[in-house]
Amino acid sequence: MGLIFEVIQQEAGGYQATCLTEAIKTMGADLSELHANINLAVDERFTERLRPRAADIHLMFTRE
């Protein structure tokens, strides 16, 4: 099962990610922090289910 995140680059800076296939939302000041926060949020969401592989997590970037 794959996860698709819509990632919005905020005008004021930073990024907001919303998963379109699971109830997951997170933010990051830069792409490195966003990546870490997405991984943490996915880990927290899949505590009782098989976690998707990294290759099955997709990001779609847009600008605000």
N, C-alpha and C positions, 0 to 999 in steps of 0.2 A: 504494500500500500504506500503510495506516495503522498507527500505533503506539498502544497503549493502556497507560498507566501507572497502576498502583494507587499512590496516594500516601497514606501513613499519617502522621498527626500524632502524634509521639511524646509520651508523658506528660511526659517530662523536658525537652521542648522540641525543636524541629527537626522535619524531615520526612524520610521515607525513600520513595523511588520505585522501584518494580520494574515493568519492562515485561512485559506478559503475552504479547506477540507476538514479542519478540526477547530475547536474553540481555543485558539492560542493567539495571544497578542503580546508584543514586546517592543522595546525601543532600544536605541543605542546612540551615543554621541558621534560615533564614527563606525565605519564598516566592520572594523575588528571587534568593537564592543557589541555591535548588533549580532554578528556571527556567534559570539560567545553566549549572548542572551537568548538567541534562538535555540542553540543546543541545550541550554539549561531549561528553557521552557518546554522543549520537546521531551527531555528526560523526565520532567515533573508530570507531564501529561500522560506518559506511557509507563507509569509505575507498575500497572497490572496487566499490560499488554506488551506484545513484542514491539520494540522501538523500530521505526523505519531506519533503513541504512542511510548513511550520509548521501549516497548517490541518488536516493529517492526523495530528497528534500530540495525543492526547486524555488528559486526566487525570481519574481517578476518586478522590475524596477520602473517606477514612475516618479514624476516630479509633481509637487503640490502646486 
